[in-house]
Amino acid sequence: MKRPRATSPPSISTPTKPPLSPPATPILKQKLHRTGAPKWFPLKLSHTELTLPLTFPTGQTFRWKQTGPIQYSGSIGPHLVSLRQRSGDDTVSYCVHCSTSPKSVELALLDFLNAEISLAELWSDFSKKILVLES
């Protein structure tokens, strides 16, 4: 009885068919809401609570990019947003570029920025404690 011959691996010169590519899959299953012209909404945070040029380049916002003189863009969960602070304007505004739920963007931004903690109150408390320590 003869043993079957072992098949040799295909040589480099042997033409082979390219592998079949998997079927295209949608990136998101949810419908995205896109805005035409950018609409800016006030974020209800004053300049004393958030100063974008001081916070975003130095804070833990590595994936946010500066997209204007005092404007930063990034994502918060499924939301693509921009924040801006115009010179002379005391408020921070936001613009929703792409979101699966535009109504939840403001809540997500306020949570991301820890808006429930008042920076002005923290500074006031720190100032009082420093005066006590210096006395």
C-alpha positions as CSV (number, residue, x, y, z in Angstrom):
1,M,0.0,0.0,0.0
2,K,1.3,3.3,-1.0
3,R,1.2,6.3,1.3
4,P,-0.5,9.4,-0.1
5,R,1.9,12.1,-1.2
6,A,2.1,15.1,1.1
7,T,0.9,18.3,-0.6
8,S,3.6,20.9,-0.8
9,P,2.8,24.5,0.3
10,P,1.9,26.8,-2.6
11,S,4.9,28.6,-4.0
12,I,5.2,32.3,-4.2
13,S,4.8,32.2,-8.0
14,T,1.5,30.3,-7.8
15,P,-1.3,32.7,-8.2
16,T,-3.8,32.6,-5.4
17,K,-7.2,34.2,-5.0
18,P,-7.4,37.2,-2.6
19,P,-9.2,36.5,0.6
20,L,-12.9,37.4,0.6
21,S,-13.5,40.6,2.5
22,P,-16.2,40.6,5.2
23,P,-19.5,42.3,4.4
24,A,-19.6,46.0,5.2
25,T,-21.1,46.6,8.7
26,P,-22.7,49.9,9.8
27,I,-20.6,51.9,12.2
28,L,-23.6,53.0,14.2
29,K,-26.9,51.3,14.5
30,Q,-28.6,54.5,15.8
31,K,-29.5,57.3,13.5
32,L,-27.2,60.4,13.9
33,H,-28.7,63.8,14.1
34,R,-26.5,66.3,12.2
35,T,-26.9,70.0,12.3
36,G,-26.6,72.1,9.2
37,A,-25.3,75.5,10.3
38,P,-23.7,75.3,13.7
39,K,-26.0,76.5,16.5
40,W,-24.3,77.6,19.7
41,F,-26.1,77.2,23.0
42,P,-25.0,78.7,26.4
43,L,-23.7,76.1,28.8
44,K,-24.7,78.1,31.9
45,L,-21.1,78.2,33.2
46,S,-19.5,81.6,33.8
47,H,-15.9,82.6,33.1
48,T,-15.1,82.2,36.8
49,E,-16.3,78.5,36.7
50,L,-14.6,77.5,33.5
51,T,-11.9,79.2,31.4
52,L,-11.3,77.1,28.3
53,P,-7.7,78.3,27.5
54,L,-6.6,77.5,31.1
55,T,-8.5,74.2,31.5
56,F,-8.3,72.3,28.3
57,P,-4.6,72.5,27.4
58,T,-3.6,71.6,30.9
59,G,-6.3,69.3,32.1
60,Q,-7.2,65.7,31.5
61,T,-8.7,66.4,28.1
62,F,-6.3,64.6,25.9
63,R,-8.7,63.8,23.1
64,W,-10.0,67.3,22.8
65,K,-8.4,69.4,20.0
66,Q,-8.2,73.2,19.8
67,T,-10.3,74.0,16.7
68,G,-10.4,77.8,17.0
69,P,-8.8,80.7,19.0
70,I,-10.8,79.8,22.1
71,Q,-12.6,76.7,20.9
72,Y,-12.1,73.1,21.6
73,S,-13.8,70.1,20.0
74,G,-14.1,66.5,21.2
75,S,-16.4,63.7,22.0
76,I,-18.3,62.8,25.1
77,G,-19.7,59.4,24.7
78,P,-21.6,59.3,21.4
79,H,-21.7,63.1,21.1
80,L,-19.3,65.2,19.0
81,V,-19.3,68.7,20.4
82,S,-17.4,72.0,20.4
83,L,-17.0,74.4,23.3
84,R,-16.1,78.0,22.8
85,Q,-15.5,81.1,24.9
86,R,-15.5,84.4,23.1
87,S,-13.3,87.2,24.5
88,G,-15.5,89.7,26.3
89,D,-18.2,87.1,26.7
90,D,-18.6,85.7,30.2
91,T,-20.3,82.4,29.2
92,V,-19.1,79.1,27.6
93,S,-21.2,78.0,24.6
94,Y,-21.4,74.6,23.0
95,C,-22.3,73.3,19.6
96,V,-23.5,69.8,18.8
97,H,-22.0,68.5,15.6
98,C,-23.1,64.9,15.7
99,S,-25.1,63.1,18.3
100,T,-27.4,60.2,18.7
101,S,-29.4,62.2,21.3
102,P,-29.0,66.0,21.1
103,K,-31.1,66.6,24.2
104,S,-28.7,64.7,26.4
105,V,-25.6,66.6,25.3
106,E,-25.8,69.5,27.8
107,L,-26.2,67.0,30.7
108,A,-23.3,65.0,29.5
109,L,-21.1,68.2,29.2
110,L,-22.1,69.4,32.6
111,D,-21.2,66.0,34.1
112,F,-17.9,65.8,32.2
113,L,-16.9,69.3,33.5
114,N,-18.0,68.6,37.1
115,A,-20.3,71.6,37.0
116,E,-22.0,70.7,40.2
117,I,-18.8,71.7,42.0
118,S,-18.4,75.5,42.2
119,L,-14.9,76.6,41.5
120,A,-15.7,80.1,43.0
121,E,-16.7,78.5,46.3
122,L,-13.6,76.3,46.3
123,W,-11.3,79.3,45.8
124,S,-13.1,81.2,48.5
125,D,-12.7,78.3,50.9
126,F,-9.0,77.9,50.0
127,S,-8.4,81.6,50.6
128,K,-9.9,81.5,54.1
129,K,-7.8,78.4,55.0
130,I,-4.7,80.0,53.7
131,L,-5.3,83.2,55.8
132,V,-5.8,81.0,58.9
133,L,-2.5,79.1,58.2
134,E,-0.6,82.4,57.6
135,S,-1.9,83.8,61.0
